[in-house]
Amino acid sequence: MPTPQSAILALDGPAGLFLVLHLKPRADEAVRRAAATFPALLEEISSIAPAAQLVGTLAFGAEQWDRLSRTRPKLLKPFAPLDGGTLRAPATGGDLLLHLHSARADLNYLLANRFVTPLRPWIERTEETPAFRYLDARDLTGFIDGTENPQEQEERREVALIGDEDSEFAGGSYVIAQRYVHHLERWNAMPQREQEGIIGRSKPDSVELDDAVKPPTAHIARVVIEEDGEELEIVRHSLPYGAVCGESGLFFLAYSRDLTIYDKMLQRMFGLSGDGLHDRLMEFTEAVSGGYFFAPSVERLRTL
């Protein structure tokens, strides 16, 4: 199989950076050059401090990919907005997505800055979110995040990487990127037992609540989906972000070989799956951005 980009399968470092670029028209040649040199640039910056384990992924929105390639991955499409009445998630899209994580925020910044510099004349606007591992891999709600995430490399490969089902794009992955702003004052005012019912897990140690007491609107009850006896899995790389006197929340990012899994999870979260239920966690956080992207293999990047 072609080589996947390094941020996809690696376990998260304590410092992350998510950068979405919206480009002006006629930027395609500049994008081709920047994309083709990204693997070498990542290797160069990583060599400054190998112990920091800097890894990165460069991904493309559907429209940008179409301008670079005559063929499109079978499932790639733009992100569609969700409107469940009181719960909504916007589609803000983006042309390029840069996802970096390591043990050093300065290396994340250096790599992103070096990558963006030749593209600056073509950038219309950006969405940049530095993020961090919080305590023992917890969300700012205080609950451990990503308990269901595949941990073994072989399982992560199976879940995240496109294979023979779309052989032209093997080694690539479909990416979802959403920024959520948490309403922490309201959340923190609730008793722990009610919070646990909303998440579906115990707060101290992330033990799943018994089915007899776990509400059908609990977060994990909505996003853990089984089809034909198999759980639909994704590889999550979400990290908290925040300013003490500003917005705080979660940057949700995940990789999958099957983009339709994201659709199914989001429909169940936002009350659009037809069963009349929604994820109660969505009452305490607000999606403010959303996009689907495709992360090609390293070899495909170099040929752009």
Helices and strands as residue ranges (DSSP letters): H 6-9, E 15-23, H 28-46, G 50-52, E 55-60, H 62-68, E 82-83, E 88-89, E 96-102, H 105-116, G 117-122, E 123-132, H 153-160, G 164-169, E 173-182, H 184-188, H 192-199, H 219-223, E 226-227, E 230-231, E 235-236, E 239-242, E 248-256, H 260-269, G 280-283, E 285-287, E 291-295, H 298-303
